[in-house]
C-alpha cells in the first residue's frame, strides 16, 4: 500500500528535475550565446570620435567572469519555475537570486579597481540585470509568493527596451538616458525586495503591501525614462 504513493513521489521528483534541467539549460545557453555574440566588444570604452583600431582583450577577465557567474545563478533559478515547491528546497530560490544580486555590486567594483572596464561587461551587466528582474518575479509568482500583477515589472522593463529599439529601427530620435540618482538605488531596492519575497518567511499580506510600495516607483521611472528618450519631455 505504501509503494504506490512512494512511486508517485519518485516520478514527481524525476519530472521536476527534468523540467528544472530544461529551463535552466535553455537560459544558460541563451546567456552564453549572448556573451559569444558580443565578444568583439571585450575592450575598454572608447570615445565616439576615436579612429584608432580598438584592441580587444584576449581573455574575459575576472569582472566579466563574476558577471557570468551571476548569469549562471539566474539560469539555475529559472529552473525552479518548473519545480513543485517543497520545504526542503524552499530557501534555494531566495539564496540564488540574493547571491546573484550581491555579485552585481562586486563585478563593477572589480572592473574599476583592476582597470578592466569593458563594453562587453556593461552589456552583460545590463542584460543579466534585466534577466534577473524577469526570472525571479516569475518564479515567485509561480510559487505563490508574489501577486500575479507583479509581472508588470518585467513587462514594463521589456516594453521600454522594445520601444527604444523600435524607434531606432524607424530612424526616430532616441535621446540618451540622463544620469539619475534614483535609478540605481531603486534597482537595488527591487533586488532586496524580490530576494525577501522568494524567501519562505513573512505573511502574504505584508509581501503584497510591500510589493505595491516597491513596484509603483519603478513603473513611474520606466515611464519617465521612455518619455525622455522619445523626446516627449
N, CA, C and O of each residue as an XYZ file, in Angstrom:
932
protein
N       0.823     -1.201      0.000
C       0.000      0.000      0.000
C       0.867      1.264      0.000
O       0.488      2.292     -0.563
N       2.019      1.169      0.633
C       2.858      2.363      0.719
C       3.737      2.553     -0.520
O       4.337      3.612     -0.702
N       3.810      1.526     -1.370
C       4.672      1.633     -2.539
C       4.078      2.528     -3.619
O       4.820      3.140     -4.387
N       2.749      2.614     -3.690
C       2.112      3.427     -4.726
C       2.410      4.905     -4.538
O       2.915      5.543     -5.461
N       2.110      5.480     -3.355
C       2.461      6.894     -3.176
C       3.953      7.154     -3.276
O       4.370      8.201     -3.772
N       4.777      6.191     -2.799
C       6.221      6.370     -2.925
C       6.624      6.432     -4.391
O       7.480      7.230     -4.773
N       6.007      5.592     -5.209
C       6.313      5.578     -6.633
C       5.898      6.895     -7.287
O       6.635      7.466     -8.091
N       4.706      7.362     -6.926
C       4.250      8.638     -7.475
C       5.163      9.781     -7.049
O       5.434     10.690     -7.834
N       5.634      9.735     -5.814
C       6.538     10.775     -5.329
C       7.849     10.754     -6.110
O       8.391     11.803     -6.461
N       8.353      9.545     -6.380
C       9.599      9.417     -7.140
C       9.430      9.936     -8.552
O      10.305     10.626     -9.074
N       8.300      9.605     -9.177
C       8.030     10.089    -10.536
C       7.930     11.608    -10.553
O       8.455     12.265    -11.453
N       7.251     12.163     -9.547
C       7.107     13.618     -9.465
C       8.456     14.301     -9.326
O       8.706     15.321     -9.969
N       9.337     13.742     -8.484
C      10.672     14.314     -8.307
C      11.475     14.240     -9.597
O      12.190     15.179     -9.946
N      11.353     13.113    -10.307
C      12.067     12.976    -11.570
C      11.587     13.983    -12.599
O      12.395     14.576    -13.313
N      10.275     14.180    -12.680
C       9.721     15.158    -13.620
C      10.150     16.573    -13.245
O      10.445     17.390    -14.117
N      10.184     16.854    -11.958
C      10.638     18.166    -11.504
C      12.085     18.408    -11.941
O      12.428     19.495    -12.407
N      12.924     17.389    -11.785
C      14.329     17.536    -12.165
C      14.464     17.765    -13.667
O      15.269     18.589    -14.102
N      13.674     17.034    -14.465
C      13.728     17.210    -15.920
C      13.305     18.624    -16.301
O      13.951     19.270    -17.126
N      12.219     19.103    -15.698
C      11.757     20.470    -16.003
C      12.789     21.497    -15.566
O      13.062     22.456    -16.287
N      13.369     21.293    -14.370
C      14.399     22.216    -13.892
C      15.586     22.229    -14.847
O      16.073     23.301    -15.207
N      16.054     21.068    -15.260
C      17.221     20.981    -16.141
C      16.951     21.636    -17.488
O      17.816     22.324    -18.030
N      15.751     21.425    -18.032
C      15.417     22.003    -19.329
C      15.375     23.530    -19.265
O      15.967     24.211    -20.102
N      14.670     24.060    -18.266
C      14.548     25.520    -18.154
C      15.894     26.168    -17.861
O      16.262     27.164    -18.486
N      16.628     25.597    -16.905
C      17.944     26.153    -16.574
C      18.888     26.057    -17.770
O      19.656     26.982    -18.035
N      18.829     24.943    -18.489
C      19.702     24.762    -19.646
C      19.408     25.745    -20.756
O      20.328     26.290    -21.366
N      18.126     25.977    -21.027
C      17.746     26.930    -22.080
C      18.252     28.332    -21.747
O      18.807     29.015    -22.609
N      18.063     28.759    -20.508
C      18.513     30.094    -20.105
C      20.035     30.188    -20.153
O      20.579     31.194    -20.608
N      20.727     29.146    -19.685
C      22.191     29.161    -19.698
C      22.728     29.242    -21.121
O      23.669     29.991    -21.382
N      22.146     28.485    -22.038
C      22.584     28.526    -23.439
C      22.343     29.912    -24.028
O      23.189     30.437    -24.752
N      21.185     30.509    -23.718
C      20.886     31.848    -24.219
C      21.891     32.869    -23.687
O      22.302     33.770    -24.417
N      22.284     32.735    -22.435
C      23.277     33.650    -21.858
C      24.633     33.492    -22.536
O      25.284     34.481    -22.871
N      25.055     32.253    -22.737
C      26.346     32.019    -23.391
C      26.331     32.507    -24.833
O      27.325     33.047    -25.319
N      25.208     32.317    -25.514
C      25.082     32.822    -26.885
C      25.190     34.334    -26.913
O      25.845     34.896    -27.791
N      24.550     34.999    -25.957
C      24.603     36.456    -25.897
C      26.038     36.930    -25.660
O      26.495     37.889    -26.283
N      26.738     36.250    -24.759
C      28.134     36.602    -24.491
C      28.995     36.389    -25.730
O      29.800     37.251    -26.083
N      28.832     35.244    -26.393
C      29.606     34.948    -27.599
C      29.330     35.973    -28.693
O      30.241     36.411    -29.395
N      28.070     36.346    -28.825
C      27.678     37.296    -29.872
C      28.346     38.655    -29.680
O      28.584     39.372    -30.652
N      28.649     39.010    -28.433
C      29.208     40.335    -28.150
C      30.681     40.289    -27.742
O      31.192     41.241    -27.152
N      31.357     39.196    -28.049
C      32.763     39.083    -27.668
C      33.626     40.175    -28.293
O      34.648     40.562    -27.725
N      33.218     40.672    -29.462
C      34.021     41.718    -30.103
C      34.039     43.014    -29.305
O      34.867     43.889    -29.559
N      33.135     43.139    -28.348
C      33.098     44.351    -27.527
C      33.862     44.175    -26.217
O      33.691     44.963    -25.287
N      34.705     43.142    -26.141
C      35.527     42.930    -24.947
C      36.753     43.851    -25.010
O      37.889     43.394    -25.130
N      36.493     45.133    -24.925
C      37.538     46.156    -24.979
C      37.109     47.334    -24.106
O      35.931     47.440    -23.763
N      38.024     48.209    -23.744
C      37.663     49.359    -22.909
C      36.708     50.291    -23.643
O      36.712     50.330    -24.874
N      35.888     51.045    -22.907
C      35.033     52.048    -23.544
C      35.881     53.065    -24.298
O      36.948     53.463    -23.830
N      35.401     53.484    -25.470
C      36.128     54.449    -26.281
C      35.207     55.604    -26.631
O      33.985     55.459    -26.629
N      35.792     56.734    -26.927
C      35.017     57.903    -27.333
C      34.532     57.723    -28.755
O      35.118     56.969    -29.532
N      33.462     58.415    -29.092
C      32.846     58.250    -30.403
C      33.750     58.717    -31.532
O      33.651     58.215    -32.652
N      34.631     59.671    -31.252
C      35.473     60.221    -32.311
C      36.835     59.523    -32.411
O      37.708     59.961    -33.159
N      37.008     58.438    -31.656
C      38.284     57.729    -31.697
C      38.367     56.907    -32.981
O      37.486     56.099    -33.271
N      39.423     57.123    -33.736
C      39.554     56.457    -35.031
C      40.539     55.304    -34.998
O      40.537     54.473    -35.906
N      41.378     55.231    -33.982
C      42.359     54.150    -33.903
C      41.658     52.806    -33.739
O      40.577     52.722    -33.157
N      42.280     51.778    -34.253
C      41.715     50.437    -34.130
C      41.662     50.026    -32.668
O      42.619     50.214    -31.916
N      40.527     49.463    -32.281
C      40.325     49.077    -30.892
C      40.940     47.706    -30.652
O      40.673     46.762    -31.395
N      41.752     47.597    -29.628
C      42.380     46.325    -29.289
C      41.528     45.601    -28.251
O      41.306     46.103    -27.148
N      41.058     44.419    -28.623
C      40.218     43.645    -27.715
C      41.077     42.831    -26.759
O      42.184     42.408    -27.092
N      40.528     42.621    -25.545
C      41.218     41.762    -24.589
C      41.125     40.315    -25.056
O      40.116     39.908    -25.633
N      42.172     39.542    -24.808
C      42.197     38.145    -25.215
C      41.362     37.286    -24.278
O      40.781     36.286    -24.701
N      41.300     37.672    -22.998
C      40.553     36.902    -22.006
C      39.419     37.745    -21.444
O      39.461     38.975    -21.489
N      38.406     37.071    -20.916
C      37.262     37.776    -20.349
C      37.651     38.612    -19.139
O      37.129     39.712    -18.958
N      38.557     38.112    -18.312
C      38.951     38.817    -17.100
C      38.038     38.463    -15.936
O      36.936     37.950    -16.127
N      38.511     38.743    -14.733
C      37.773     38.390    -13.524
C      36.418     39.088    -13.426
O      35.435     38.425    -13.096
N      36.315     40.401    -13.699
C      34.999     41.052    -13.578
C      33.936     40.411    -14.468
O      32.818     40.167    -14.015
N      34.274     40.134    -15.738
C      33.300     39.513    -16.629
C      32.984     38.085    -16.206
O      31.866     37.609    -16.404
N      33.971     37.398    -15.621
C      33.733     36.044    -15.120
C      32.734     36.068    -13.966
O      31.871     35.196    -13.864
N      32.858     37.076    -13.096
C      31.907     37.225    -11.993
C      30.515     37.511    -12.550
O      29.524     36.980    -12.050
N      30.440     38.349    -13.584
C      29.140     38.643    -14.200
C      28.525     37.384    -14.793
O      27.321     37.161    -14.666
N      29.348     36.555    -15.443
C      28.837     35.295    -15.975
C      28.383     34.354    -14.854
O      27.444     33.579    -15.034
N      29.050     34.424    -13.701
C      28.603     33.634    -12.550
C      27.211     34.080    -12.109
O      26.382     33.256    -11.722
N      26.960     35.390    -12.169
C      25.603     35.892    -11.897
C      24.610     35.266    -12.849
O      23.530     34.833    -12.447
N      24.988     35.221    -14.128
C      24.103     34.615    -15.118
C      23.838     33.155    -14.816
O      22.716     32.681    -14.993
N      24.856     32.430    -14.361
C      24.690     31.010    -14.022
C      23.712     30.850    -12.853
O      22.887     29.936    -12.851
N      23.807     31.731    -11.871
C      22.881     31.680    -10.737
C      21.445     31.944    -11.190
O      20.515     31.274    -10.740
N      21.265     32.927    -12.088
C      19.921     33.242    -12.569
C      19.373     32.116    -13.450
O      18.175     31.837    -13.431
N      20.257     31.468    -14.225
C      19.820     30.322    -15.022
C      19.368     29.184    -14.112
O      18.349     28.543    -14.367
N      20.135     28.937    -13.048
C      19.751     27.907    -12.076
C      18.409     28.243    -11.446
O      17.567     27.367    -11.251
N      18.215     29.525    -11.126
C      16.936     29.966    -10.563
C      15.795     29.740    -11.536
O      14.700     29.357    -11.124
N      16.032     29.970    -12.828
C      14.966     29.807    -13.828
C      14.403     28.394    -13.807
O      13.211     28.200    -14.047
N      15.246     27.405    -13.523
C      14.771     26.032    -13.476
C      13.684     25.806    -12.445
O      12.857     24.908    -12.603
N      13.672     26.613    -11.387
C      12.687     26.425    -10.315
C      11.286     26.857    -10.735
O      10.320     26.606    -10.014
N      11.164     27.508    -11.901
C       9.832     27.821    -12.412
C       9.064     26.551    -12.762
O       7.834     26.560    -12.807
N       9.787     25.460    -13.012
C       9.133     24.205    -13.331
C       9.147     23.188    -12.217
O       8.840     22.016    -12.435
N       9.504     23.632    -11.008
C       9.637     22.720     -9.867
C       8.493     22.937     -8.882
O       8.089     24.070     -8.621
N       7.979     21.837     -8.340
C       6.939     21.933     -7.314
C       7.552     22.404     -6.001
O       8.511     21.799     -5.522
N       7.017     23.476     -5.408
C       7.595     23.978     -4.148
C       7.453     22.961     -3.021
O       6.352     22.493     -2.733
N       8.560     22.625     -2.394
C       8.546     21.765     -1.212
C       9.487     22.367     -0.169
O      10.361     23.169     -0.500
N       9.306     21.982      1.064
C      10.026     22.610      2.167
C      11.535     22.482      2.034
O      12.264     23.423      2.346
N      12.013     21.328      1.575
C      13.456     21.072      1.550
C      14.222     21.999      0.600
O      15.432     22.169      0.750
N      13.531     22.600     -0.376
C      14.205     23.499     -1.320
C      13.642     24.914     -1.244
O      13.930     25.738     -2.112
N      12.849     25.207     -0.224
C      12.125     26.473     -0.168
C      13.044     27.689     -0.160
O      12.673     28.747     -0.670
N      14.249     27.549      0.419
C      15.161     28.693      0.521
C      16.051     28.866     -0.707
O      16.666     29.920     -0.871
N      16.133     27.870     -1.561
C      17.080     27.929     -2.671
C      16.840     29.096     -3.632
O      17.801     29.785     -3.975
N      15.593     29.358     -4.089
C      15.399     30.488     -4.998
C      15.865     31.820     -4.413
O      16.482     32.622     -5.113
N      15.573     32.058     -3.138
C      15.994     33.298     -2.494
C      17.512     33.389     -2.408
O      18.090     34.449     -2.646
N      18.154     32.277     -2.068
C      19.615     32.271     -1.972
C      20.256     32.495     -3.341
O      21.244     33.222     -3.447
N      19.711     31.885     -4.378
C      20.259     32.040     -5.717
C      20.135     33.479     -6.199
O      21.099     34.064     -6.692
N      18.939     34.045     -6.052
C      18.751     35.412     -6.534
C      19.493     36.413     -5.655
O      20.076     37.372     -6.162
N      19.474     36.198     -4.351
C      20.179     37.108     -3.447
C      21.675     37.128     -3.710
O      22.300     38.188     -3.695
N      22.258     35.940     -3.954
C      23.686     35.875     -4.253
C      23.999     36.548     -5.585
O      24.974     37.291     -5.702
N      23.162     36.280     -6.589
C      23.354     36.923     -7.882
C      23.242     38.434     -7.801
O      23.986     39.150     -8.472
N      22.325     38.922     -6.991
C      22.163     40.362     -6.812
C      23.364     40.965     -6.096
O      23.811     42.059     -6.440
N      23.885     40.253     -5.100
C      25.067     40.740     -4.381
C      26.270     40.840     -5.310
O      27.054     41.785     -5.219
N      26.415     39.860     -6.208
C      27.531     39.893     -7.159
C      27.428     41.083     -8.109
O      28.432     41.519     -8.672
N      26.218     41.606     -8.288
C      26.035     42.773     -9.150
C      26.823     43.970     -8.625
O      27.241     44.828     -9.403
N      27.027     44.032     -7.317
C      27.768     45.147     -6.717
C      29.265     44.851     -6.642
O      30.059     45.716     -6.274
N      29.644     43.611     -6.996
C      31.049     43.225     -6.920
C      31.743     43.323     -8.271
O      32.879     43.791     -8.351
N      31.060     42.880     -9.351
C      31.739     42.852    -10.649
C      32.136     44.242    -11.123
O      33.226     44.431    -11.663
N      31.249     45.219    -10.920
C      31.588     46.582    -11.322
C      32.742     47.150    -10.510
O      33.617     47.830    -11.045
N      32.735     46.861     -9.198
C      33.816     47.333     -8.336
C      35.147     46.702     -8.732
O      36.181     47.371     -8.738
N      35.118     45.397     -9.066
C      36.326     44.715     -9.517
C      36.857     45.328    -10.809
O      38.062     45.522    -10.969
N      35.939     45.630    -11.728
C      36.354     46.201    -13.011
C      37.024     47.554    -12.821
O      38.036     47.844    -13.458
N      36.464     48.377    -11.951
C      37.058     49.704    -11.715
C      38.396     49.585    -10.990
O      39.347     50.298    -11.307
N      38.462     48.685    -10.020
C      39.700     48.520     -9.254
C      40.829     47.977    -10.121
O      41.972     48.423    -10.016
N      40.503     47.007    -10.980
C      41.522     46.371    -11.815
C      41.764     47.120    -13.120
O      42.645     46.744    -13.893
N      40.996     48.168    -13.371
C      41.126     48.881    -14.641
C      40.708     48.036    -15.826
O      41.280     48.158    -16.909
N      39.693     47.162    -15.628
C      39.238     46.268    -16.695
C      37.773     46.510    -17.036
O      37.024     45.564    -17.278
N      37.367     47.775    -17.055
C      36.017     48.101    -17.504
C      35.935     47.891    -19.005
O      36.774     48.393    -19.753
N      34.935     47.158    -19.445
C      34.787     46.856    -20.869
C      33.357     47.119    -21.329
O      32.421     47.153    -20.529
N      33.216     47.303    -22.637
C      31.884     47.445    -23.225
C      31.116     46.141    -23.056
O      29.915     46.153    -22.787
N      31.815     45.012    -23.214
C      31.173     43.707    -23.015
C      30.640     43.581    -21.601
O      29.518     43.114    -21.403
N      31.425     43.988    -20.616
C      30.980     43.905    -19.227
C      29.722     44.705    -18.985
O      28.821     44.257    -18.276
N      29.653     45.913    -19.583
C      28.458     46.747    -19.421
C      27.243     46.078    -20.065
O      26.143     46.115    -19.513
N      27.447     45.466    -21.236
C      26.339     44.783    -21.918
C      25.848     43.587    -21.098
O      24.647     43.401    -20.901
N      26.807     42.780    -20.623
C      26.426     41.609    -19.832
C      25.723     42.019    -18.547
O      24.727     41.410    -18.156
N      26.240     43.047    -17.894
C      25.662     43.501    -16.632
C      24.214     43.930    -16.827
O      23.336     43.545    -16.055
N      23.969     44.728    -17.862
C      22.614     45.207    -18.124
C      21.694     44.059    -18.519
O      20.552     43.991    -18.065
N      22.192     43.152    -19.369
C      21.366     42.034    -19.822
C      20.996     41.108    -18.668
O      19.856     40.651    -18.582
N      21.953     40.827    -17.777
C      21.683     39.914    -16.672
C      20.825     40.581    -15.592
O      20.037     39.913    -14.922
N      20.978     41.897    -15.426
C      20.063     42.611    -14.530
C      18.624     42.436    -15.008
O      17.733     42.096    -14.231
N      18.416     42.678    -16.313
C      17.073     42.562    -16.884
C      16.559     41.131    -16.776
O      15.389     40.904    -16.466
N      17.444     40.165    -17.036
C      17.041     38.762    -16.956
C      16.646     38.378    -15.532
O      15.670     37.657    -15.323
N      17.415     38.867    -14.555
C      17.073     38.590    -13.159
C      15.728     39.166    -12.775
O      14.962     38.540    -12.041
N      15.437     40.377    -13.278
C      14.151     41.012    -12.985
C      12.994     40.331    -13.706
O      11.831     40.571    -13.379
N      13.303     39.490    -14.678
C      12.267     38.687    -15.331
C      12.091     37.348    -14.624
O      10.974     36.963    -14.279
N      13.196     36.645    -14.411
C      13.131     35.282    -13.877
C      12.637     35.249    -12.437
O      11.732     34.481    -12.112
N      13.224     36.075    -11.570
C      12.908     35.996    -10.140
C      11.436     36.283     -9.839
O      10.820     35.515     -9.099
N      10.838     37.365    -10.385
C       9.418     37.560    -10.110
C       8.535     36.439    -10.656
O       7.546     36.069    -10.025
N       8.889     35.890    -11.837
C       8.080     34.801    -12.399
C       8.122     33.577    -11.478
O       7.088     32.959    -11.226
N       9.305     33.225    -10.975
C       9.403     32.099    -10.043
C       8.601     32.387     -8.782
O       7.872     31.521     -8.297
N       8.732     33.609     -8.244
C       7.995     33.963     -7.028
C       6.488     33.907     -7.254
O       5.747     33.478     -6.370
N       6.028     34.334     -8.427
C       4.593     34.283     -8.738
C       4.129     32.832     -8.853
O       3.087     32.471     -8.305
N       4.894     31.999     -9.562
C       4.515     30.598     -9.736
C       4.528     29.843     -8.413
O       3.768     28.892     -8.228
N       5.387     30.264     -7.499
C       5.445     29.626     -6.181
C       4.454     30.257     -5.190
O       4.422     29.883     -4.018
N       3.659     31.203     -5.661
C       2.639     31.811     -4.822
C       3.175     32.782     -3.791
O       2.532     33.013     -2.767
N       4.355     33.360     -4.047
C       4.964     34.251     -3.070
C       4.942     35.715     -3.504
O       5.368     36.592     -2.753
N       4.454     35.977     -4.699
C       4.210     37.334     -5.165
C       2.875     37.346     -5.902
O       2.516     36.349     -6.527
N       2.130     38.454     -5.845
C       0.871     38.522     -6.590
C       1.129     38.538     -8.097
O       2.186     38.974     -8.554
N       0.155     38.059     -8.854
C       0.306     37.946    -10.298
C       0.635     39.287    -10.957
O       1.396     39.334    -11.924
N       0.061     40.383    -10.433
C       0.265     41.672    -11.093
C       1.697     42.190    -10.977
O       2.037     43.193    -11.604
N       2.545     41.523    -10.185
C       3.932     41.963    -10.091
C       4.699     41.690    -11.387
O       5.818     42.168    -11.574
N       4.073     40.909    -12.281
C       4.686     40.670    -13.585
C       4.794     41.968    -14.385
O       5.483     42.022    -15.404
N       4.109     43.013    -13.916
C       4.238     44.328    -14.565
C       5.675     44.827    -14.557
O       6.066     45.592    -15.439
N       6.472     44.404    -13.571
C       7.874     44.854    -13.526
C       8.648     44.399    -14.764
O       9.166     45.245    -15.494
N       8.746     43.079    -15.027
C       9.475     42.685    -16.240
C       8.788     43.100    -17.525
O       9.464     43.416    -18.505
N       7.451     43.106    -17.550
C       6.738     43.510    -18.764
C       7.064     44.960    -19.117
O       7.374     45.262    -20.269
N       6.996     45.854    -18.136
C       7.296     47.255    -18.390
C       8.752     47.442    -18.790
O       9.063     48.251    -19.665
N       9.636     46.697    -18.152
C      11.056     46.780    -18.460
C      11.328     46.430    -19.913
O      12.055     47.144    -20.603
N      10.741     45.321    -20.382
C      10.992     44.896    -21.758
C      10.201     45.726    -22.764
O      10.626     45.858    -23.911
N       9.072     46.284    -22.367
C       8.375     47.222    -23.243
C       9.220     48.470    -23.479
O       9.244     49.012    -24.584
N       9.914     48.922    -22.431
C      10.821     50.063    -22.574
C      11.926     49.735    -23.579
O      12.219     50.537    -24.465
N      12.535     48.561    -23.440
C      13.606     48.165    -24.354
C      13.081     48.023    -25.778
O      13.731     48.462    -26.727
N      11.905     47.412    -25.930
C      11.320     47.253    -27.261
C      11.014     48.607    -27.887
O      11.299     48.833    -29.063
N      10.427     49.514    -27.091
C      10.093     50.837    -27.617
C      11.324     51.597    -28.083
O      11.293     52.262    -29.118
N      12.410     51.500    -27.320
C      13.646     52.187    -27.705
C      14.222     51.591    -28.986
O      14.636     52.327    -29.881
N      14.251     50.251    -29.078
C      14.767     49.601    -30.287
C      13.896     49.909    -31.493
O      14.404     50.101    -32.597
N      12.583     49.955    -31.286
C      11.651     50.244    -32.378
C      11.874     51.647    -32.927
O      11.834     51.847    -34.141
N      12.103     52.606    -32.065
C      12.363     53.965    -32.522
C      13.663     54.029    -33.328
O      13.739     54.730    -34.337
N      14.676     53.300    -32.879
C      15.944     53.298    -33.622
C      15.795     52.676    -34.996
O      16.362     53.167    -35.972
N      15.023     51.582    -35.072
C      14.826     50.932    -36.379
C      14.075     51.840    -37.344
O      14.302     51.794    -38.553
N      13.190     52.654    -36.815
C      12.418     53.566    -37.670
C      13.160     54.861    -37.958
O      12.660     55.725    -38.679
N      14.346     54.991    -37.398
C      15.133     56.195    -37.636
C      14.668     57.396    -36.839
O      15.021     58.531    -37.162
N      13.875     57.157    -35.795
C      13.406     58.245    -34.950
C      14.462     58.608    -33.918
O      15.341     57.808    -33.598
N      14.363     59.805    -33.414
C      15.351     60.259    -32.446
C      15.228     59.486    -31.131
O      14.131     59.293    -30.607
N      16.356     59.058    -30.620
C      16.421     58.400    -29.317
C      17.465     59.125    -28.488
O      18.665     59.011    -28.737
N      16.999     59.864    -27.511
C      17.919     60.615    -26.660
C      18.579     59.682    -25.649
O      17.951     58.723    -25.199
N      19.829     59.945    -25.285
C      20.476     59.126    -24.248
C      19.820     59.364    -22.895
O      19.326     60.455    -22.611
N      19.824     58.334    -22.074
C      19.259     58.479    -20.737
C      20.163     59.360    -19.885
O      21.362     59.097    -19.786
N      19.613     60.392    -19.274
C      20.444     61.200    -18.375
C      20.763     60.433    -17.105
O      20.056     59.493    -16.743
N      21.827     60.836    -16.431
C      22.159     60.199    -15.159
C      21.051     60.464    -14.151
O      20.376     61.493    -14.198
N      20.879     59.520    -13.243
C      19.810     59.637    -12.251
C      20.313     59.120    -10.914
O      20.960     58.075    -10.850
N      20.017     59.851     -9.844
C      20.406     59.401     -8.507
C      19.365     58.455     -7.924
O      19.539     57.947     -6.817
N      18.269     58.212     -8.672
C      17.191     57.353     -8.185
C      17.255     55.962     -8.814
O      16.929     54.972     -8.160
N      17.672     55.881    -10.076
C      17.551     54.638    -10.847
C      18.288     53.470    -10.191
O      17.711     52.399    -10.003
N      19.548     53.670     -9.848
C      20.359     52.585     -9.286
C      19.878     52.163     -7.883
O      19.726     50.966     -7.639
N      19.633     53.105     -6.956
C      19.109     52.685     -5.645
C      17.770     51.969     -5.742
O      17.496     51.043     -4.979
N      16.930     52.404     -6.692
C      15.629     51.755     -6.849
C      15.799     50.326     -7.353
O      15.066     49.430     -6.935
N      16.762     50.107     -8.249
C      17.041     48.751     -8.715
C      17.541     47.886     -7.553
O      17.154     46.724     -7.430
N      18.400     48.456     -6.704
C      18.874     47.724     -5.532
C      17.736     47.382     -4.586
O      17.706     46.294     -4.011
N      16.792     48.317     -4.424
C      15.627     48.060     -3.579
C      14.791     46.927     -4.149
O      14.307     46.075     -3.404
N      14.619     46.912     -5.470
C      13.876     45.831     -6.109
C      14.547     44.483     -5.852
O      13.885     43.498     -5.526
N      15.871     44.454     -6.004
C      16.598     43.197     -5.777
C      16.407     42.700     -4.346
O      16.169     41.514     -4.116
N      16.513     43.617     -3.393
C      16.358     43.230     -1.986
C      14.943     42.730     -1.712
O      14.757     41.734     -1.013
N      13.940     43.427     -2.267
C      12.556     43.011     -2.029
C      12.257     41.664     -2.661
O      11.625     40.814     -2.033
N      12.702     41.454     -3.899
C      12.423     40.185     -4.573
C      13.115     39.039     -3.848
O      12.564     37.943     -3.747
N      14.327     39.289     -3.339
C      15.014     38.267     -2.538
C      14.183     37.908     -1.314
O      14.044     36.734     -0.972
N      13.633     38.925     -0.657
C      12.767     38.694      0.504
C      11.503     37.948      0.110
O      11.077     37.027      0.807
N      10.897     38.349     -1.022
C       9.653     37.708     -1.454
C       9.862     36.241     -1.798
O       8.957     35.428     -1.604
N      11.029     35.892     -2.301
C      11.315     34.495     -2.647
C      11.562     33.632     -1.414
O      11.456     32.408     -1.482
N      11.890     34.259     -0.297
C      12.171     33.510      0.922
C      10.860     33.045      1.567
O       9.861     33.762      1.516
N      10.856     31.852      2.172
C       9.627     31.324      2.784
C       9.369     31.910      4.165
O       9.196     31.175      5.137
N       9.346     33.235      4.244
C       9.072     33.914      5.512
C       8.099     35.050      5.245
O       7.896     35.455      4.101
N       7.511     35.548      6.294
C       6.623     36.697      6.169
C       5.238     36.299      5.684
O       5.044     35.239      5.090
N       4.282     37.181      5.956
C       2.903     36.915      5.567
C       2.663     37.381      4.138
O       3.295     38.325      3.663
N       1.741     36.705      3.462
C       1.407     37.062      2.089
C       0.860     38.481      2.014
O       1.114     39.197      1.045
N       0.108     38.890      3.038
C      -0.475     40.234      3.044
C       0.615     41.293      3.141
O       0.552     42.312      2.455
N       1.616     41.060      3.989
C       2.708     42.011      4.127
C       3.510     42.121      2.827
O       3.873     43.220      2.407
N       3.783     40.978      2.197
C       4.521     40.980      0.933
C       3.742     41.756     -0.121
O       4.333     42.502     -0.903
N       2.432     41.591     -0.153
C       1.612     42.295     -1.149
C       1.653     43.806     -0.924
O       1.737     44.574     -1.883
N       1.596     44.231      0.329
C       1.670     45.663      0.634
C       3.031     46.226      0.221
O       3.111     47.293     -0.388
N       4.100     45.499      0.560
C       5.438     45.938      0.173
C       5.599     45.947     -1.344
O       6.286     46.806     -1.897
N       4.957     44.980     -2.016
C       5.055     44.911     -3.475
C       4.498     46.165     -4.125
O       5.075     46.678     -5.084
N       3.384     46.659     -3.612
C       2.803     47.895     -4.143
C       3.767     49.058     -3.949
O       3.991     49.850     -4.864
N       4.335     49.152     -2.747
C       5.225     50.265     -2.424
C       6.498     50.243     -3.258
O       7.040     51.296     -3.594
N       6.982     49.042     -3.597
C       8.231     48.931     -4.351
C       7.995     49.026     -5.856
O       8.798     49.616     -6.578
N       6.895     48.444     -6.325
C       6.648     48.392     -7.765
C       6.250     49.744     -8.342
O       6.700     50.108     -9.428
N       5.411     50.491     -7.628
C       4.886     51.751     -8.164
C       5.985     52.716     -8.606
O       5.926     53.202     -9.736
N       6.990     53.019     -7.768
C       8.036     53.950     -8.233
C       8.843     53.411     -9.404
O       9.295     54.192    -10.243
N       9.038     52.094     -9.486
C       9.771     51.522    -10.615
C       9.015     51.734    -11.916
O       9.615     52.080    -12.934
N       7.703     51.531    -11.891
C       6.898     51.756    -13.091
C       6.936     53.224    -13.504
O       7.013     53.541    -14.691
N       6.883     54.108    -12.525
C       6.940     55.544    -12.819
C       8.267     55.913    -13.475
O       8.300     56.705    -14.417
N       9.364     55.335    -12.975
C      10.690     55.621    -13.531
C      10.793     55.110    -14.966
O      11.346     55.799    -15.823
N      10.269     53.910    -15.243
C      10.299     53.382    -16.607
C       9.532     54.299    -17.564
O      10.002     54.588    -18.664
N       8.356     54.751    -17.141
C       7.552     55.634    -17.982
C       8.265     56.963    -18.190
O       8.315     57.476    -19.308
N       8.812     57.516    -17.120
C       9.550     58.782    -17.233
C      10.741     58.650    -18.169
O      10.974     59.517    -19.012
N      11.498     57.558    -18.021
C      12.686     57.365    -18.856
C      12.308     57.226    -20.329
O      13.009     57.730    -21.206
N      11.191     56.537    -20.596
C      10.797     56.402    -22.004
C      10.399     57.746    -22.585
O      10.733     58.050    -23.731
N       9.696     58.546    -21.814
C       9.322     59.881    -22.289
C      10.561     60.720    -22.585
O      10.561     61.538    -23.505
N      11.625     60.510    -21.795
C      12.869     61.251    -22.003
C      13.551     60.810    -23.299
O      13.907     61.649    -24.127
N      13.736     59.491    -23.481
C      14.461     59.034    -24.670
C      13.666     59.272    -25.943
O      14.243     59.439    -27.018
N      12.336     59.287    -25.826
C      11.495     59.529    -27.003
C      11.287     61.010    -27.265
O      10.550     61.391    -28.174
N      11.955     61.864    -26.446
C      11.917     63.325    -26.635
C      10.504     63.893    -26.470
O      10.108     64.829    -27.166
N       9.756     63.305    -25.532
C       8.425     63.823    -25.246
C       8.439     64.807    -24.092
O       7.399     65.373    -23.752
N       9.600     65.024    -23.482
C       9.675     65.925    -22.341
C      10.359     67.222    -22.720
O      10.513     68.108    -21.879
